[in-house]
Amino acid sequence: MEIKQEHKALLKKLGLVEEDFERFDGRFVRYEYDEKRGVRLYDPYYMTSYNEYIDADGWSAWSDENDTFMSSILKGSLRGKDPSGKV
């Protein structure tokens, strides 16, 4: 699937890396662009390095929403633990 350079920049802001773009097949991994809302990722099987919430329909939040729900929860759950996972 072809990805425009300006869209790659927005997708990278979502946390994707250059290697992720090779996974865009137009079927199981793809994206949509909206002039006002930015981009959103379709990746229902988490095949990319995107680590935020993906809804049951397979779509992420739009990039202009700056969604950090999942990383915020995970960050909070690791407070007070040492690297071995012990409390």
Stockholm file with secondary structure:
# STOCKHOLM 1.0

chainA/1-87         MEIKQEHKALLKKLGLVEEDFERFDGRFVRYEYDEKRGVRLYDPYYMTSYNEYIDADGWSAWSDENDTFMSSILKGSLRGKDPSGKV
#=GR chainA/1-87 SS CCCCHHHHHHHHHTTCCGGGGGGCCSSSSEEEEETTTEEEEECTTCCSSCCSCCCTTSBCCCGGGCCCHHHHHHHHHTTTCCTTSCC
#=GC SS_cons        CCCCHHHHHHHHHTTCCGGGGGGCCSSSSEEEEETTTEEEEECTTCCSSCCSCCCTTSBCCCGGGCCCHHHHHHHHHTTTCCTTSCC
//
